[in-house]
Amino acid sequence: MLAMFLIAIDSTILATAVPTIVRELGGFAQFPWLFSMYLLAQAASVPVYGKLGDTLGRRPIMFVGIGLFLVGSILCALAWDMTSLIMFRAVQGLGAGAIMPMVLTISGDIYTVRERAIAQGYLASVWAISAVVGPTLGGLFAQFLSWRWIFWINVPLALLTAWILWRRYREHFERHRRRIDYAGSALLTGALVLLILGVLEGGNAWPWASWQTAATLGGGILLLVVFTVVERAADDPVLPPWVFRSRIVVTSSLVSMIVGVTMIGVVSFVPTFLEVSAGSAPLLAGLSVAALTLGWPITGSLAGQFYLRIGFRATALIGSVGTLAGAVLLTAFSFDPSPLLTAVGCFVMGLGLGLVANPSLIAAQSSVGLRRRGVVSGTSALARSIGSSVGVAVFGAIANAAIAGRETDAAAVQAGGTAVFIGAVAAAVLLVVSSALLPHVPIADEPDGGEQADGRRLGEPDG
């Protein structure tokens, strides 16, 4: 819970201070990179951490993640311009890439599916607390102190988390030596960098119909093709072939990806939208977007009761419809900007997302054994990180195209917000479709119960 709190609070505290950071450091067109660079580093490192967690154990990888997140936070607090801040956010992202999948994996290790229905309430409470504490602190720091305190606050939190993990968390894990797929990791990282760079800078740094766009997007697609070929021949691939053969893992990862796309467009842009178009103070704008991360844990804590009664797929489908309803409300309310109405839309969207995210992940975890759970959790976290990275790039490009350099013009920023919310509606429609495609997964009482993701019974040798 403490480790998750580091990630949860970071998702809400920074967005509140974006206008203040831009005024001090400049570079409004670059601000989406504050999110996308963090998410890119997280996405690129998650598969490696997932594999290492299955090889070396969860505990050492957690300490690596907390250490990197701590160093990255200190560097961000000392940043001297927008470029350095963006680069240091990448260090934070490398830490988050280890923390999130290990938290999810550990919860899958120590609880059965039925026990996780209860444990979800505790984990969801972390997001509820951060939903209030994050925007409040971010707004207070931005208004009365300095935005740099947004990162300094992570130092005592990270140290406390590491100390308690060292004292209290023990795991019984038999380590296995496996070869790390460095080539696959490098190719995946390169592909993500080029694809996100092309989406974010297309129409901004260079025209969409230009050789730069063609080169970056084409290069990213080419690296993905090479990555696929290399993974098939790798002894121990970073993304094993059975992941792509498992319908539940593929569809749950698709759900996670679209959750990332939908959420990031709202979280990253609502504070700026309200501060400029409605004249809201940073604290009030932050509390409006906090309504999303406040609604999420309310239904997240109840999701276990839902899927134990009606199943994983039905629960996710109900949640995706709720997410769509929230996105539609945000779009409708954007024509007359109001912090209260925007908070209502965010809250409804959060209620929906709380019934989608965890049930789809737990369904995938329930289909594999202990030795593969790290890969499944890592794949889900990777998918959400990719979705968030691509989402912030796409929504940033949409906003920049609508604003066109008029970041102080309330009408232009309002038009940009409406365009972003319409994009969130489109993403929510895809979320409904992907949730409907989730296969049926039976509720297993034991952590290692059920079928392997490749169709073999648990307990059979891997070959």
Secondary structure as a PSIPRED ss2 file (coil, helix, strand):
# PSIPRED VFORMAT (PSIPRED V4.0)

   1 M C   1.000  0.000  0.000
   2 L H   0.000  1.000  0.000
   3 A H   0.000  1.000  0.000
   4 M H   0.000  1.000  0.000
   5 F H   0.000  1.000  0.000
   6 L H   0.000  1.000  0.000
   7 I H   0.000  1.000  0.000
   8 A H   0.000  1.000  0.000
   9 I H   0.000  1.000  0.000
  10 D H   0.000  1.000  0.000
  11 S H   0.000  1.000  0.000
  12 T H   0.000  1.000  0.000
  13 I H   0.000  1.000  0.000
  14 L C   1.000  0.000  0.000
  15 A H   0.000  1.000  0.000
  16 T H   0.000  1.000  0.000
  17 A H   0.000  1.000  0.000
  18 V H   0.000  1.000  0.000
  19 P H   0.000  1.000  0.000
  20 T H   0.000  1.000  0.000
  21 I H   0.000  1.000  0.000
  22 V H   0.000  1.000  0.000
  23 R H   0.000  1.000  0.000
  24 E H   0.000  1.000  0.000
  25 L H   0.000  1.000  0.000
  26 G C   1.000  0.000  0.000
  27 G C   1.000  0.000  0.000
  28 F H   0.000  1.000  0.000
  29 A H   0.000  1.000  0.000
  30 Q H   0.000  1.000  0.000
  31 F C   1.000  0.000  0.000
  32 P H   0.000  1.000  0.000
  33 W H   0.000  1.000  0.000
  34 L H   0.000  1.000  0.000
  35 F H   0.000  1.000  0.000
  36 S H   0.000  1.000  0.000
  37 M H   0.000  1.000  0.000
  38 Y H   0.000  1.000  0.000
  39 L H   0.000  1.000  0.000
  40 L H   0.000  1.000  0.000
  41 A H   0.000  1.000  0.000
  42 Q H   0.000  1.000  0.000
  43 A H   0.000  1.000  0.000
  44 A H   0.000  1.000  0.000
  45 S H   0.000  1.000  0.000
  46 V H   0.000  1.000  0.000
  47 P H   0.000  1.000  0.000
  48 V H   0.000  1.000  0.000
  49 Y H   0.000  1.000  0.000
  50 G H   0.000  1.000  0.000
  51 K H   0.000  1.000  0.000
  52 L H   0.000  1.000  0.000
  53 G H   0.000  1.000  0.000
  54 D H   0.000  1.000  0.000
  55 T H   0.000  1.000  0.000
  56 L H   0.000  1.000  0.000
  57 G C   1.000  0.000  0.000
  58 R H   0.000  1.000  0.000
  59 R H   0.000  1.000  0.000
  60 P H   0.000  1.000  0.000
  61 I H   0.000  1.000  0.000
  62 M H   0.000  1.000  0.000
  63 F H   0.000  1.000  0.000
  64 V H   0.000  1.000  0.000
  65 G H   0.000  1.000  0.000
  66 I H   0.000  1.000  0.000
  67 G H   0.000  1.000  0.000
  68 L H   0.000  1.000  0.000
  69 F H   0.000  1.000  0.000
  70 L H   0.000  1.000  0.000
  71 V H   0.000  1.000  0.000
  72 G H   0.000  1.000  0.000
  73 S H   0.000  1.000  0.000
  74 I H   0.000  1.000  0.000
  75 L H   0.000  1.000  0.000
  76 C H   0.000  1.000  0.000
  77 A H   0.000  1.000  0.000
  78 L C   1.000  0.000  0.000
  79 A C   1.000  0.000  0.000
  80 W C   1.000  0.000  0.000
  81 D C   1.000  0.000  0.000
  82 M H   0.000  1.000  0.000
  83 T H   0.000  1.000  0.000
  84 S H   0.000  1.000  0.000
  85 L H   0.000  1.000  0.000
  86 I H   0.000  1.000  0.000
  87 M H   0.000  1.000  0.000
  88 F H   0.000  1.000  0.000
  89 R H   0.000  1.000  0.000
  90 A H   0.000  1.000  0.000
  91 V H   0.000  1.000  0.000
  92 Q H   0.000  1.000  0.000
  93 G H   0.000  1.000  0.000
  94 L H   0.000  1.000  0.000
  95 G H   0.000  1.000  0.000
  96 A H   0.000  1.000  0.000
  97 G H   0.000  1.000  0.000
  98 A H   0.000  1.000  0.000
  99 I H   0.000  1.000  0.000
 100 M H   0.000  1.000  0.000
 101 P H   0.000  1.000  0.000
 102 M H   0.000  1.000  0.000
 103 V H   0.000  1.000  0.000
 104 L H   0.000  1.000  0.000
 105 T H   0.000  1.000  0.000
 106 I H   0.000  1.000  0.000
 107 S H   0.000  1.000  0.000
 108 G H   0.000  1.000  0.000
 109 D H   0.000  1.000  0.000
 110 I H   0.000  1.000  0.000
 111 Y C   1.000  0.000  0.000
 112 T C   1.000  0.000  0.000
 113 V H   0.000  1.000  0.000
 114 R H   0.000  1.000  0.000
 115 E H   0.000  1.000  0.000
 116 R H   0.000  1.000  0.000
 117 A H   0.000  1.000  0.000
 118 I H   0.000  1.000  0.000
 119 A H   0.000  1.000  0.000
 120 Q H   0.000  1.000  0.000
 121 G H   0.000  1.000  0.000
 122 Y H   0.000  1.000  0.000
 123 L H   0.000  1.000  0.000
 124 A H   0.000  1.000  0.000
 125 S H   0.000  1.000  0.000
 126 V H   0.000  1.000  0.000
 127 W H   0.000  1.000  0.000
 128 A H   0.000  1.000  0.000
 129 I H   0.000  1.000  0.000
 130 S H   0.000  1.000  0.000
 131 A H   0.000  1.000  0.000
 132 V H   0.000  1.000  0.000
 133 V H   0.000  1.000  0.000
 134 G H   0.000  1.000  0.000
 135 P H   0.000  1.000  0.000
 136 T H   0.000  1.000  0.000
 137 L H   0.000  1.000  0.000
 138 G H   0.000  1.000  0.000
 139 G H   0.000  1.000  0.000
 140 L H   0.000  1.000  0.000
 141 F H   0.000  1.000  0.000
 142 A H   0.000  1.000  0.000
 143 Q H   0.000  1.000  0.000
 144 F H   0.000  1.000  0.000
 145 L C   1.000  0.000  0.000
 146 S C   1.000  0.000  0.000
 147 W C   1.000  0.000  0.000
 148 R C   1.000  0.000  0.000
 149 W H   0.000  1.000  0.000
 150 I H   0.000  1.000  0.000
 151 F H   0.000  1.000  0.000
 152 W H   0.000  1.000  0.000
 153 I C   1.000  0.000  0.000
 154 N H   0.000  1.000  0.000
 155 V H   0.000  1.000  0.000
 156 P H   0.000  1.000  0.000
 157 L H   0.000  1.000  0.000
 158 A H   0.000  1.000  0.000
 159 L H   0.000  1.000  0.000
 160 L H   0.000  1.000  0.000
 161 T H   0.000  1.000  0.000
 162 A H   0.000  1.000  0.000
 163 W H   0.000  1.000  0.000
 164 I H   0.000  1.000  0.000
 165 L H   0.000  1.000  0.000
 166 W H   0.000  1.000  0.000
 167 R H   0.000  1.000  0.000
 168 R H   0.000  1.000  0.000
 169 Y C   1.000  0.000  0.000
 170 R C   1.000  0.000  0.000
 171 E C   1.000  0.000  0.000
 172 H C   1.000  0.000  0.000
 173 F C   1.000  0.000  0.000
 174 E C   1.000  0.000  0.000
 175 R C   1.000  0.000  0.000
 176 H C   1.000  0.000  0.000
 177 R C   1.000  0.000  0.000
 178 R C   1.000  0.000  0.000
 179 R C   1.000  0.000  0.000
 180 I C   1.000  0.000  0.000
 181 D C   1.000  0.000  0.000
 182 Y H   0.000  1.000  0.000
 183 A H   0.000  1.000  0.000
 184 G H   0.000  1.000  0.000
 185 S H   0.000  1.000  0.000
 186 A H   0.000  1.000  0.000
 187 L H   0.000  1.000  0.000
 188 L H   0.000  1.000  0.000
 189 T H   0.000  1.000  0.000
 190 G H   0.000  1.000  0.000
 191 A H   0.000  1.000  0.000
 192 L H   0.000  1.000  0.000
 193 V H   0.000  1.000  0.000
 194 L H   0.000  1.000  0.000
 195 L H   0.000  1.000  0.000
 196 I H   0.000  1.000  0.000
 197 L H   0.000  1.000  0.000
 198 G H   0.000  1.000  0.000
 199 V H   0.000  1.000  0.000
 200 L H   0.000  1.000  0.000
 201 E H   0.000  1.000  0.000
 202 G E   0.000  0.000  1.000
 203 G C   1.000  0.000  0.000
 204 N C   1.000  0.000  0.000
 205 A C   1.000  0.000  0.000
 206 W E   0.000  0.000  1.000
 207 P C   1.000  0.000  0.000
 208 W C   1.000  0.000  0.000
 209 A C   1.000  0.000  0.000
 210 S C   1.000  0.000  0.000
 211 W H   0.000  1.000  0.000
 212 Q H   0.000  1.000  0.000
 213 T H   0.000  1.000  0.000
 214 A H   0.000  1.000  0.000
 215 A H   0.000  1.000  0.000
 216 T H   0.000  1.000  0.000
 217 L H   0.000  1.000  0.000
 218 G H   0.000  1.000  0.000
 219 G H   0.000  1.000  0.000
 220 G H   0.000  1.000  0.000
 221 I H   0.000  1.000  0.000
 222 L H   0.000  1.000  0.000
 223 L H   0.000  1.000  0.000
 224 L H   0.000  1.000  0.000
 225 V H   0.000  1.000  0.000
 226 V H   0.000  1.000  0.000
 227 F H   0.000  1.000  0.000
 228 T H   0.000  1.000  0.000
 229 V H   0.000  1.000  0.000
 230 V H   0.000  1.000  0.000
 231 E H   0.000  1.000  0.000
 232 R H   0.000  1.000  0.000
 233 A H   0.000  1.000  0.000
 234 A C   1.000  0.000  0.000
 235 D C   1.000  0.000  0.000
 236 D C   1.000  0.000  0.000
 237 P C   1.000  0.000  0.000
 238 V C   1.000  0.000  0.000
 239 L C   1.000  0.000  0.000
 240 P C   1.000  0.000  0.000
 241 P H   0.000  1.000  0.000
 242 W H   0.000  1.000  0.000
 243 V H   0.000  1.000  0.000
 244 F H   0.000  1.000  0.000
 245 R H   0.000  1.000  0.000
 246 S C   1.000  0.000  0.000
 247 R H   0.000  1.000  0.000
 248 I H   0.000  1.000  0.000
 249 V H   0.000  1.000  0.000
 250 V H   0.000  1.000  0.000
 251 T H   0.000  1.000  0.000
 252 S H   0.000  1.000  0.000
 253 S H   0.000  1.000  0.000
 254 L H   0.000  1.000  0.000
 255 V H   0.000  1.000  0.000
 256 S H   0.000  1.000  0.000
 257 M H   0.000  1.000  0.000
 258 I H   0.000  1.000  0.000
 259 V H   0.000  1.000  0.000
 260 G H   0.000  1.000  0.000
 261 V H   0.000  1.000  0.000
 262 T H   0.000  1.000  0.000
 263 M H   0.000  1.000  0.000
 264 I H   0.000  1.000  0.000
 265 G H   0.000  1.000  0.000
 266 V H   0.000  1.000  0.000
 267 V H   0.000  1.000  0.000
 268 S H   0.000  1.000  0.000
 269 F H   0.000  1.000  0.000
 270 V H   0.000  1.000  0.000
 271 P H   0.000  1.000  0.000
 272 T H   0.000  1.000  0.000
 273 F H   0.000  1.000  0.000
 274 L H   0.000  1.000  0.000
 275 E H   0.000  1.000  0.000
 276 V H   0.000  1.000  0.000
 277 S H   0.000  1.000  0.000
 278 A C   1.000  0.000  0.000
 279 G C   1.000  0.000  0.000
 280 S C   1.000  0.000  0.000
 281 A C   1.000  0.000  0.000
 282 P H   0.000  1.000  0.000
 283 L H   0.000  1.000  0.000
 284 L H   0.000  1.000  0.000
 285 A H   0.000  1.000  0.000
 286 G H   0.000  1.000  0.000
 287 L H   0.000  1.000  0.000
 288 S H   0.000  1.000  0.000
 289 V H   0.000  1.000  0.000
 290 A H   0.000  1.000  0.000
 291 A H   0.000  1.000  0.000
 292 L H   0.000  1.000  0.000
 293 T H   0.000  1.000  0.000
 294 L H   0.000  1.000  0.000
 295 G H   0.000  1.000  0.000
 296 W H   0.000  1.000  0.000
 297 P H   0.000  1.000  0.000
 298 I H   0.000  1.000  0.000
 299 T H   0.000  1.000  0.000
 300 G H   0.000  1.000  0.000
 301 S H   0.000  1.000  0.000
 302 L H   0.000  1.000  0.000
 303 A H   0.000  1.000  0.000
 304 G H   0.000  1.000  0.000
 305 Q H   0.000  1.000  0.000
 306 F H   0.000  1.000  0.000
 307 Y H   0.000  1.000  0.000
 308 L H   0.000  1.000  0.000
 309 R H   0.000  1.000  0.000
 310 I H   0.000  1.000  0.000
 311 G C   1.000  0.000  0.000
 312 F H   0.000  1.000  0.000
 313 R H   0.000  1.000  0.000
 314 A H   0.000  1.000  0.000
 315 T H   0.000  1.000  0.000
 316 A H   0.000  1.000  0.000
 317 L H   0.000  1.000  0.000
 318 I H   0.000  1.000  0.000
 319 G H   0.000  1.000  0.000
 320 S H   0.000  1.000  0.000
 321 V H   0.000  1.000  0.000
 322 G H   0.000  1.000  0.000
 323 T H   0.000  1.000  0.000
 324 L H   0.000  1.000  0.000
 325 A H   0.000  1.000  0.000
 326 G H   0.000  1.000  0.000
 327 A H   0.000  1.000  0.000
 328 V H   0.000  1.000  0.000
 329 L H   0.000  1.000  0.000
 330 L H   0.000  1.000  0.000
 331 T H   0.000  1.000  0.000
 332 A H   0.000  1.000  0.000
 333 F H   0.000  1.000  0.000
 334 S C   1.000  0.000  0.000
 335 F C   1.000  0.000  0.000
 336 D C   1.000  0.000  0.000
 337 P C   1.000  0.000  0.000
 338 S C   1.000  0.000  0.000
 339 P H   0.000  1.000  0.000
 340 L H   0.000  1.000  0.000
 341 L H   0.000  1.000  0.000
 342 T H   0.000  1.000  0.000
 343 A H   0.000  1.000  0.000
 344 V H   0.000  1.000  0.000
 345 G H   0.000  1.000  0.000
 346 C H   0.000  1.000  0.000
 347 F H   0.000  1.000  0.000
 348 V H   0.000  1.000  0.000
 349 M H   0.000  1.000  0.000
 350 G H   0.000  1.000  0.000
 351 L H   0.000  1.000  0.000
 352 G H   0.000  1.000  0.000
 353 L H   0.000  1.000  0.000
 354 G H   0.000  1.000  0.000
 355 L C   1.000  0.000  0.000
 356 V C   1.000  0.000  0.000
 357 A H   0.000  1.000  0.000
 358 N H   0.000  1.000  0.000
 359 P H   0.000  1.000  0.000
 360 S H   0.000  1.000  0.000
 361 L H   0.000  1.000  0.000
 362 I H   0.000  1.000  0.000
 363 A H   0.000  1.000  0.000
 364 A H   0.000  1.000  0.000
 365 Q H   0.000  1.000  0.000
 366 S C   1.000  0.000  0.000
 367 S C   1.000  0.000  0.000
 368 V C   1.000  0.000  0.000
 369 G C   1.000  0.000  0.000
 370 L H   0.000  1.000  0.000
 371 R H   0.000  1.000  0.000
 372 R H   0.000  1.000  0.000
 373 R H   0.000  1.000  0.000
 374 G H   0.000  1.000  0.000
 375 V H   0.000  1.000  0.000
 376 V H   0.000  1.000  0.000
 377 S H   0.000  1.000  0.000
 378 G H   0.000  1.000  0.000
 379 T H   0.000  1.000  0.000
 380 S H   0.000  1.000  0.000
 381 A H   0.000  1.000  0.000
 382 L H   0.000  1.000  0.000
 383 A H   0.000  1.000  0.000
 384 R H   0.000  1.000  0.000
 385 S H   0.000  1.000  0.000
 386 I H   0.000  1.000  0.000
 387 G H   0.000  1.000  0.000
 388 S H   0.000  1.000  0.000
 389 S H   0.000  1.000  0.000
 390 V H   0.000  1.000  0.000
 391 G H   0.000  1.000  0.000
 392 V H   0.000  1.000  0.000
 393 A H   0.000  1.000  0.000
 394 V H   0.000  1.000  0.000
 395 F H   0.000  1.000  0.000
 396 G H   0.000  1.000  0.000
 397 A H   0.000  1.000  0.000
 398 I H   0.000  1.000  0.000
 399 A H   0.000  1.000  0.000
 400 N H   0.000  1.000  0.000
 401 A H   0.000  1.000  0.000
 402 A H   0.000  1.000  0.000
 403 I H   0.000  1.000  0.000
 404 A C   1.000  0.000  0.000
 405 G C   1.000  0.000  0.000
 406 R C   1.000  0.000  0.000
 407 E C   1.000  0.000  0.000
 408 T C   1.000  0.000  0.000
 409 D C   1.000  0.000  0.000
 410 A H   0.000  1.000  0.000
 411 A H   0.000  1.000  0.000
 412 A H   0.000  1.000  0.000
 413 V H   0.000  1.000  0.000
 414 Q H   0.000  1.000  0.000
 415 A H   0.000  1.000  0.000
 416 G H   0.000  1.000  0.000
 417 G H   0.000  1.000  0.000
 418 T H   0.000  1.000  0.000
 419 A H   0.000  1.000  0.000
 420 V H   0.000  1.000  0.000
 421 F H   0.000  1.000  0.000
 422 I H   0.000  1.000  0.000
 423 G H   0.000  1.000  0.000
 424 A H   0.000  1.000  0.000
 425 V H   0.000  1.000  0.000
 426 A H   0.000  1.000  0.000
 427 A H   0.000  1.000  0.000
 428 A H   0.000  1.000  0.000
 429 V H   0.000  1.000  0.000
 430 L H   0.000  1.000  0.000
 431 L H   0.000  1.000  0.000
 432 V H   0.000  1.000  0.000
 433 V H   0.000  1.000  0.000
 434 S H   0.000  1.000  0.000
 435 S H   0.000  1.000  0.000
 436 A H   0.000  1.000  0.000
 437 L C   1.000  0.000  0.000
 438 L C   1.000  0.000  0.000
 439 P C   1.000  0.000  0.000
 440 H C   1.000  0.000  0.000
 441 V C   1.000  0.000  0.000
 442 P C   1.000  0.000  0.000
 443 I C   1.000  0.000  0.000
 444 A C   1.000  0.000  0.000
 445 D C   1.000  0.000  0.000
 446 E C   1.000  0.000  0.000
 447 P C   1.000  0.000  0.000
 448 D C   1.000  0.000  0.000
 449 G C   1.000  0.000  0.000
 450 G C   1.000  0.000  0.000
 451 E E   0.000  0.000  1.000
 452 Q C   1.000  0.000  0.000
 453 A C   1.000  0.000  0.000
 454 D C   1.000  0.000  0.000
 455 G C   1.000  0.000  0.000
 456 R C   1.000  0.000  0.000
 457 R E   0.000  0.000  1.000
 458 L C   1.000  0.000  0.000
 459 G C   1.000  0.000  0.000
 460 E C   1.000  0.000  0.000
 461 P C   1.000  0.000  0.000
 462 D C   1.000  0.000  0.000
 463 G C   1.000  0.000  0.000
